[in-house]
Amino acid sequence: MNVIEVQNLRKEFNSYTSRPGLAGAFRDLFSRNYKVHAAVDNISLTVKQGEMVGYIGENGAGKSTTIKMLTGILTPTSGSITVNGMNPHKQREEFVRTIGVVFGQRSQLWWDIAVQESFRLLKKVYRVSDEDYNHHMGHVIETLEIGPLLDKPVRKLSLGQRMRCELAAALVHNPPLLFLDEPTIGLDVLVKLKIRKFLQEINEQYKTTILLTTHDLTDIEALCERVVLLDEGKIIYDGKLNQLQEHAVDGKQIEFEFLSEVPRSSLPRVENLQWEQKDATTWLGYINGDEQMVSRLISDVVQRNPIKNVRINEISTEEIVRKIYEEGMALT
Ligand SMILES: Nc1ncnc2c1ncn2[C@@H]1O[C@H](COP(=O)(O)OP(=O)(O)OP(=O)(O)O)[C@@H](O)[C@H]1O
């Protein structure tokens, strides 16, 4: 069953430009120059029940704008959206009962009242029965270890404590679909691990569908089999994370640290080998080939230049995504 169905979705914003000088400022008072900019540019996407999808892209790629349209906060310029069988914007009241949203940068808890009062208010808003609330939230509170925080006002919580409470608040009505926009921003490793474990648990237990945007690609590696990569409002990859890794950078990264500076010209030229300088004395070789090729390359380099250190690195998702954006690697 498809939980999210999006077709040719587009969102345009007008960005205004100022004319130069005083005369220009005066003219701006009466008529402004503006350009139309597509923050989301004809994207199509479906997400099935129970999937955990990583939605990633550079700053300004259009991730938040997509989530805002999927949650009914923004209306699309064109295209169609069906989420949980509804039009998020038109069937707003009914729709919000079926989703949970966490925006890492914004709070949905009331600042001055105790956390549990916020939970109670949300319980009323979503008309959750006492029985359902006690059963479900008991488990959420225990797993996220927020029991001791419940009677504290939100303003007295640390960021990590608040984020765990935010997540719990988004789940008061146990929604089948969760949108998480940067849910682990600024959190320490232990809290991140706790949140990831919790998300895995609810996904297994309730088949909760999760759409996650984050700049922390280790979150994506830990949680998402599928990733959607966005660039300037367009989807440039939609598929399995491990295929992205194979697809984007076949092979290995070998890091050569030399005793002194080494020019590009004294490094071997081989087919399927790319060089990238890391700093004055360190070069990274990306090689697409088997172990034999790797060992031949290492011995070749070592014979030509005095070496301080050699490392064969697994290429992280972060590295892959950086290369995709920097080099404009075509993926689709
Ligand atoms: N209300 C708005 N008015 C005008 N332009 C906007 C508005 N909201 C977003 N934009 C523009 O749309 C583009 C996409 O923004 P969006 O916030 O969706 O990016 P993002 O991928 O979530 O980025 P980040 O990782 O920085 O949060 C940006 O160029 C942004 O400046």
The ligand as an ORCA input file, in Angstrom:
! r2SCAN-3c Opt
* xyz 0 1
  N       8.852     31.069      2.018
  C       9.796     31.126      1.084
  N       9.883     32.185      0.242
  C      10.823     32.259     -0.731
  N      11.744     31.290     -0.950
  C      11.740     30.221     -0.121
  C      10.757     30.075      0.928
  N      10.982     28.887      1.575
  C      12.054     28.334      0.959
  N      12.492     29.127     -0.050
  C      13.613     28.829     -0.961
  O      13.393     27.548     -1.526
  C      14.602     26.813     -1.624
  C      14.462     25.487     -0.898
  O      14.366     25.732      0.500
  P      14.160     24.543      1.573
  O      14.000     25.186      2.910
  O      13.081     23.652      1.099
  O      15.557     23.792      1.470
  P      16.138     22.621      2.345
  O      16.579     21.569      1.396
  O      15.179     22.225      3.413
  O      17.415     23.334      2.972
  P      18.096     23.198      4.443
  O      18.908     21.944      4.414
  O      18.972     24.423      4.477
  O      17.001     23.203      5.465
  C      15.688     27.732     -1.080
  O      16.319     28.363     -2.158
  C      14.933     28.727     -0.237
  O      15.593     29.964     -0.225
*
